[in-house]
Amino acid sequence: MLVAAGIAAGATLALDQVTKAMTRTAMEPNETRDLALGGQVGIGHIQNFGSAYGLVPNMPTWVPAVGTAVIGGALLAVGARHGAGSRGAFTTMAAGIGAGLVIGGGLGNVIDRAHQGHVTDMLHTTDMFGYYNVADIAVNAGLVAGVGAIMFAR
């Protein structure tokens, strides 16, 4: 489980940081480009000073750092608790991958906040979600994997 978590976290962090660096290099801040569906799908270089999807403005760096540690640790604990048998093996793997996604994504955004004072967002799909990045996708997918692991373990 820890190997799966480590691989997922490392791959997520690397992909997140590469896509953010490419965005900062290729686009000016606040530059956006519509790609499809009348602007419902696009890319941009958005400097997000708030939480995921810009919901909580000017969030201190320690808040997502603590959240990442708590959620990632909880998913690892669930995986460790349900580690026996075939169903337990699936639960352990899903929880490990989920934890890795949450930790890798959380670290990606914490690194941005610590280094730049904001998070670089670049992906846009519909007005409902605003702009987000690979780290945001990973955190959400990790939560789904973790909740699925918990539900499957019962």
PyMOL commands that set and color helices and strands:
alter all, ss='L'
color gray80, all
select helices_A, chain A and resi 2-26+37-39+52-54+62-81+85-116+126-129+134-153
alter helices_A, ss='H'
color red, helices_A
select strands_A, chain A and resi 32-36+41-48+119-125+131-132
alter strands_A, ss='S'
color yellow, strands_A
deselect
rebuild
show_as cartoon
